[in-house]
Each structure stands twice: as structure tokens, then as C-alpha cells.
Amino acid sequence: MLSLSNICVAYDNKPVVNKVSFSIESGEIGCLLGPSGCGKTSILRAIAGFEPVSEGDIHLRGTLVAGADIHAEPERRKVGVVFQDFALFPHLNVGQNIAFGLHGHSALQKSQRVIELLALVGLPDISERFAHSLSGGQQQRVALARALAPRPDLLLLDEPFSSLDAELREELAQDIRRILKHEGTSALLVTHDQHEAFAMADAIGVLKGGQLLQWASAYQLYHRPADKFVAGFIGQGTLLPGTLIDNSMLQTELGLFQLTAPQVTQFAGAKILDVLVRPDDIVHDDSSTNVAMVLSRAFKGAHILYELALNDDPAFRVLCLAPSHHDHELGERIGIRLDLKHLVMFNA
Ligand SMILES: Nc1ncnc2c1ncn2[C@@H]1O[C@H](COP(=O)(O)OP(=O)(O)OP(=O)(O)O)[C@@H](O)[C@H]1O
């Protein structure tokens, strides 16, 4: 459906997107995730046709739309776009807003599509209302319905939830995923919010400084991050230093770990490695003789997130997510057990 091959985008000869490649299959939802200024919107705009690429190719439905000497105009690319600063037309009611892009349809077809889409976005009775009388979340659902009305096979969404509060954002992201899957629409979302990305996308690309560091499922990004930036950006965790023994064992404050054969090859010659330890790798167990000291704690409702010092040394910290009835004070030593299924390590 969409394929980017080594694309670069530059403003005044200053590159902001550097050799980015990924593809989205038909019906798949992708997401570009990264900190502010990493180039997410520039990539989206290049796909929509609002920016030229300075290098690389973009193919849509198998057709080259952007390349060295090719720049198909946005209207010829037939992609739907929902921008961050979306605005409904204030002088049109909701139904008219949604029907706005339906050219060449009869009045009956338009009204049927409006009814169908309003039902899909969960707002069946608001066709006659105007934008100013709707909440932010309702307006965003109508904006989505408007973008979906002409049945684009690819929808680009640029931070569509940024004006909404966190709880509503995640709920809406899940709803929109359901709607896109129902319509069979492929989509690419841009966000800096990983929870939004997890709630909506099948595949997520993590960007930093114009470069795509990893394109993978949320599970892979969390459990198999490609580098330390991705490991730090996705989810929580700490890096624990370890000393490599005989190129195959790693001695850490949590004990001795055996490297796999590919890891032995990957880290041949290294002396110190950093092990990624996620909060769910450390299980709080009152019966364990292996103890760690509570450095800080954050109450999360069902859980408490503890920051623990191993061997009483604050230089060696891990996080532990414990059920919230396990209520321990700062400085207390609590039992822990390791539940590490696989080692993720980086050169220190
Ligand atoms: N029209 C422009 N002219 C010059 N520089 C631009 C232009 N648009 C974006 N930039 C710069 O390009 C870089 C990437 O911007 P972009 O908007 O693509 O990032 P982003 O990841 O979407 O950021 P945010 O999450 O803050 O929207 C930034 O340094 C930005 O200042």
C-alpha cells in the first residue's frame, strides 16, 4: 500500500529526515513515534505530497509518487489526512462537514454515508449540530468521519488527539483503530505518545534526529529494542552494568547470565555490557532471601512502582512493579525474584 525507500526531506538544504525506509501493507496501521522535532510530521507531509523528498522514493499502491524527478500533487495521491490543528467548517453542520468531500454522489448516497459514519464513530444523533456545540473528543470523531467519508485507502493522522486529555486520548485511539479495521483503511499515525501508539498501531517506527531507529510491533520494541534510545523511549526500565567473563557469561548485581551464541558473536571483545531490566522482570516476593532496598516509590493505583537498590548500592538500580497491597517504606529491604525471559544487552 505504502512504501518509503531511503527518503530524505530537507528545508533550505538542511536535512531533517535522513534515509527513512518502511512500508505499510493494505489494512495495516503504522505509527511514527519520537520526540518533538525528530521529523515525524515532515515524513507525513512528504507522503501526502505537501513536501518534496530530496532523496529516495515513495510508492503508493505500487505507483511511484515521489522521487528524484517525480512529485505527484497531493490531490492525485488520494490519501485522507487528519491534521493536529483539524478544524470542522464552522458554517456547516456535522452532516454537511462529513459529506463535504463526497463529490459525484447523489444526495441520498451522501446522507446514507453520513448516517453510516456517525454510527461508526458512536455519534448517531448529531448530524444537525454545529462544531461549536461539540466537545473536543466529539469534534475529533467528526473530523475522522469526514476524512473517512470518501473511503481513502490510506489515512494519515498527525497528532490527532493532542488537544484531548490523556484518558480520552487512549480511549479514542482504540476506537479509531476499531473503525479503521472495520473500514479496511490503512493508516499512518504520528505521535509522541507511546500509549497512543500502542493502543492504535500494528507496527511502530521510533525516530530520533530524522533517523528511523526501529520499525517493529509494540511487543518487539519493548522486549527487543534495537538500541539504548529505543529501550529508554519505550516503556520503563534501568540499565545494569555487567562484566563479561570468557566472552560468554555476564556477571551482574543480579547474578550470572549466560549469553546466547548470537550474543557471544555480537559482543565479542567487549568487557562491560549494560543489561536492560524492565519493571516486570523483577518480581516482588516476600519469601525470597534475595533482598533489595527501597529508594523511591510511586503509587499507581493497582500497583506500586518501586525503585530498588541492589546490594544496598544506589549505583545499581532496578524497578519493580508490585501489587499495591505490598506497601513498603523507603529504606526497607524487600524480597525480589528475577523473572527475566531473555537478556537484552547493549555495549556500555
Ligand atoms: N517548513 C519548515 N521550514 C524549516 N524547518 C522546518 C519546517 N518544518 C519543520 N522544520 C524543522 O524540521 C525538523 C523536524 O520537524 P517535524 O515537524 O517534522 O518534527 P516532528 O517530529 O513532527 O515534531 P513535533 O512532534 O514537535 O511536531 C524540526 O527541526 C523543525 O524545526
The ligand as an ORCA input file, in Angstrom:
! r2SCAN-3c Opt
* xyz 0 1
  N       8.677     24.444      6.984
  C       9.811     24.282      7.655
  N      10.899     25.037      7.416
  C      12.054     24.864      8.089
  N      12.234     23.928      9.050
  C      11.187     23.127      9.345
  C       9.920     23.262      8.671
  N       9.083     22.334      9.178
  C       9.782     21.656     10.121
  N      11.048     22.136     10.226
  C      12.106     21.638     11.125
  O      12.316     20.283     10.798
  C      12.553     19.498     11.969
  C      11.534     18.340     12.017
  O      10.250     18.910     12.210
  P       8.932     17.998     12.222
  O       7.769     18.927     12.376
  O       8.944     17.088     11.066
  O       9.159     17.161     13.565
  P       8.113     16.405     14.488
  O       8.801     15.175     14.948
  O       6.820     16.225     13.770
  O       7.954     17.411     15.692
  P       6.675     17.742     16.633
  O       6.376     16.472     17.367
  O       7.197     18.829     17.525
  O       5.590     18.184     15.715
  C      12.463     20.460     13.136
  O      13.751     20.844     13.486
  C      11.677     21.630     12.577
  O      12.040     22.833     13.223
*
